[in-house]
Amino acid sequence: MDQLGMGIVGTGIMARQHAAVLAAYHRSRVAGWSSRDPAAATGLDEFGPAPVYGDLAELLADDAVGAVLVATPDHAHAAAALAAVEAGRSVLIEKPLATTVDDARRIRDAARSAGVTAMTLYNHRWVPAYWQAHERSAGRALGRPVLAYARKNDTLYVPTQMLDWADRTTPSFFLSGHDLDLILWYFEDHVVEVYATAVHGVLRDRGIDTPDAVQAQLRLSGGAVVTLEACWIYPDTFPTMTDSFLELVFSDAVIHLDRKHEQIELATHESFAYPRNQLAGRVGGKPSGSIAGAVEHFVDAVLDGRPPIVSIDSSVHVTEVLAAIDQSWRSGRPVDLTVETD
């Protein structure tokens, strides 16, 4: 197979961003769309000629669709991913893999049974600085993992305007998954205990029932401690939509990864901003950045028959930890991940 035809489930911001990558990459093309809202399909023809189906089953019945990209809201990932896998299609799933542990494990088990490739789109691994940090730390080259701190904080625009389903997810699931995936990749370890606290108020006052912020402390099996911070009520005047910072402390080194300021500042008479470019941008008219790198990597993995860099097992564990974070702040108690939890 020289080119992979991808069916896309969803027509929102991320679906279109991924479609632009697929349309520009020489080994892939957009083969079809699934959308329950015909009005949302406006403008999809810019990514190439492809049918828009009102039902996922119709998309999966199209022989031109060799693999599926799930770009629905967080809580709708599992149903679409399972349907694709059960139809014998490899599947690329926007983060997080799922919002429940049971769903994440079902996707993993179904993909194994069907013999298809399944990957979560934790695209941050393809940010050059993050990739370099992994190369420098792999195999305990910097010593024993000791401590990690990560914050990924968004402006109020995200839960109040960008998403109309913020009440169906939490800051941890929406924001911390990327950081957790990176830290466990760097530390080559897994989480055994979780304790978390959440703050409510600003969003509830706006009728959105989800935390304003969550802070969690994790203990890894090797003894390292990780703190994850996720908040999405920064003022919209903040110069970037996402304040992202990661610290990794090893016994012989420390790494700081600050992505708040992405090498460009823009001041006009109306505003001062740090435009984002490391995740998604355009160079020479073509999509660039870590999202493009991750999507192209999945296409290559399917066509070449090799496992993707982001394993389904690692993504299941990330979901287990994110679910434990939410369970902890709701119950006010630590969660032991060495025993089965609901």
N, C-alpha and C positions, 0 to 999 in steps of 0.2 A: 504494500500500500504506500503510494507516494505522498498522499495528502489525506489528512484526517478531517472528515466532515463532523462538525460539532453542533449539537442541538443545545440551545440555551433556554433554561427554565427561568422566566422572569424577564422584565424589560426595563428595569430601573437603572439607577446610576451605575452600579457595578456591572450589571449585565451588559450595558452599552460600552463600558470601558473595556471589558474583556472581549467583546465583539470586535472592537477596533483592533485589538492585538491579533485576534484570529484572522481577521480579514487582511492584515498586513503581512503576516508570517507566511512564508512560501510553503510550509508544510501543513497548513490548515486553512479551513474556510468555515464560514457560518452556514450550516446546512438546514437550519430551521429554528423556529422559536415556539415557545409555549407561553400563552398569556390568557388569563381568564377575563381580561379587560381589553376589548378591541381598541378602545380609545388610547390605551397606553402603548399601542404598537406604532404610533405615529413616528415617522422618521427612521424606521429600521432599515429601509432600503439603502441607506448610505453605507451599510456594512456588506452590501452585495445582495443579489437576488436570492431570497430564501422564504419559504412559506411560513406563515404565522398560524399556528393551530390554537384553537380555543380550549383544547384538552390535552393533557400530557400524554395520554394513551395514543393519541393521533401522532404526536411527535415521535414516540417510540416505535410506532408502526412504520415509520418512514425509513426505508433501507439506506437512504443517503446519510442518515445519522449514525455515525460510527462510535461516538462517545457523547457524553452529556455534561454540560456545565450548569451547576445549580447555583443560581444567584437570586434566591428568594430571601425574604426576611428570615432572621435567625431561627424562629420557631417553626418555620416551614421547610427547613432543610431535609429533615429525615424522610418525610413522605416521598418527596421527589427523588432523593438519592436512592432509596430502597426500590422504587418503581424502576429506575434506570438500571440498577444492578440486576434486578430480577428479569429485566428484558435483555440481559446479556451485554449491557453497555458499560464501558469504563466510565468513571465519573469523577469530575473535579468539582469540589464543593467549597463555596465561599466559607470563610471562617465565621463562627466555630463549626466544627463537624456537626454537632447537634447540641440541643439545650438540655438533654437528659442523658444520663449514663446508659440507660437501657437502649435508647435510640442509637447512641454512638456505637455500642457493642453490636447491635443488630446490623448496622451498616457494615462494620468490619467483618462480621461472620458471614453475611450474605455475599460480600465481595470475594472472600476466600472461597466460599462454596462455588461461586460462579466462575472463578478463575479470571476475574477482571481487575484492572487497576483502579484503585480508589485513593485520592489524595485531597487533603484539605489545603486551601489556598492561603497558607501562612507565608505570604509573599515577602515578609521582612527578611527572610534568610537570603534574599537576593539583593538587598541593599549592600553596596560594596564594602562599607565599613563594618557592617554586621558579619558579612562573609569573611572578611579579613580577621575579625576577632575570633571566629571559629578556627580558622587556619592556625592562628597563633596559639590558641589554647588547647587544641585537640591532643588527645593522648596524655593529658596532664602535663603538657610542656611548660605551663606556668605554675605548676605546683597543685596542691590540694585546694579544691573549691571551699571557700570560707563563708562568703556573704554576697548577696545580690540585692540590689534595690532597683525597682523599676516604677516609673510613673508614666501614665498615658492619660492625659487630661484634656478634655474637649471643651469647646465653647458651648454656651447654652443653645446656640443655633442647631446643634446636632440633634438633641432629643426633642426640641420643640418645633423645628421646621424641616430639617433634613429627613427625619424619620417620622412616619405616622404610626409606628408600632413600638415606640420606646417603652411603653408599659408592658410589652410582651417579652422584654429582655432586661438585662441589668448591666451596669457599667462594667462589671467583671467579664461577662460573656462578650460584650461588644468591644471592649478595649483591652483587657488584660490578657486575652488569649495569645496575641502576638508576642507579648513580653514573656509569658510563661513558656511558650514554645521555644523561644530563643534561649532562655536561661537553662532549660533542661537539656537543650542541644549542646550548649557550651559546657555545662557541668557534668554531662554524661551520667545523669542520675535521675531518680524519681522521688516524688513527694510521699511522705508517710504520715504527716499530720498537718492539719490546717486549723487556724483560728482567725476569725474575721469579724470586723465591726462595720456597720453601715450607718450613714447619716441621711435622714429624710427631711423634707421641708419645702425647699424651693420648687421642686417639680410637682410635688403633691399639691401645693398651692395653685399650680397651673392645671390641675386635673390629670396629671401623669403619674400614676402610681408605680414609681420605681425609685431606687435610692439616688440621692444627689452624688454620693461618693461612697466608695468602699475601700477599706484598707485591710489587707490580709497578711498574716505571717505564716510561712510554710517552713516545715522542717523536712530536709531531704534525708534519704537513707544513709548517706555518708556523713551526716552531721551538719552540713551547711544550712544556713538560714536565709530565707528569701522574703523580702517585703514587696508586695504588689500594691500599688496605689492606682485607683481609677476614679476619675471625677469628671462630670460633664456639665458643670454650671459656671465655667469661667465666663466673664463678661465677653460679649461679642466684639468689644473693642480690642481684645487681645490680638497681637499682630499675626498670629497663626491659629488655624482652627484646632490644631493639636500640639500640645506641649508634651514632647516625648523625650525621656531620659532614661538611660540604663547604666548602672554601675555593677561591675563584676570584680569581686575581691578574691584573689587566689593567695596561697601561702607565699608565693614568690613574685606577685605582680598585681596590679590593679588596672582595669580597663574602664574608661568612661566613654559612653556613646551618647552624644547629645544631638537629637534630630529636630530640636525646636527651630534652629536657624539653619537653613539648608543652602548656605553659601551665597544667598542673594537677599538684599534688602531693597524695598521699594517704597519711596516716599513721594506722595503727591500732595496737592493742596487739600485733599479730602481725608487722607489716611496714611498710616505707616504700617507696612506689612512685611512678613517673611513668607514670600510665596513658596509653596511646596513643589518639589520636583523629583525627589528621590524615589517616591513610590510610583508616580505616574507623571509623564510629561511627553513632549514630542521633540524629536531631533531629526532634522531633515524631512519633516512631514510625516514621520513614522512614530508610533508609540514607543516610549522608552521608559526605563525605570524598573523597579523590582517586580511590579505587577506583570509587566510584559515578560520579564525573565522567568517568572514562575509559571505563567500560562504556557509559554513556549517549551519549558522544561517538561511539563505534563504531556504535551503533544509528542515530544521526542520520546518520552518514556513509553507511551502507548505504541507508537509506530516502531520503535526499536526493540520492544519487548524487554525493557529493563525496569527495575523498581525505582520509584521516584525518591527524591531526597527526603521529602516529608513523608515518613511512613504512616500508615493507618494506625499502627499500634501507638505511636507517639501522640497522635491526635486524639485517640480514645483516652489516653491518660490525661491529656490537657483538659478534656471535657470532664473527666472524673474529678479533677482538682477544682475546676470552675464551679461545678455543681456542689462540691464540698464547701467552697467559699460561701455560696449563697445559703447553704444549709446551716453553716456556722453562725452567720450574722442573724439569721432568722431565729435560731434556737438560743443564741448567746453562749454556745458551748463549742469546745474544740471538736474536730472530727478526725477520727483515726482511720486512715486509708489502708491500714493493714488488715482491716476486717471489712466485710461487705456492708455497705450502707445503702439506704433507700435514696 
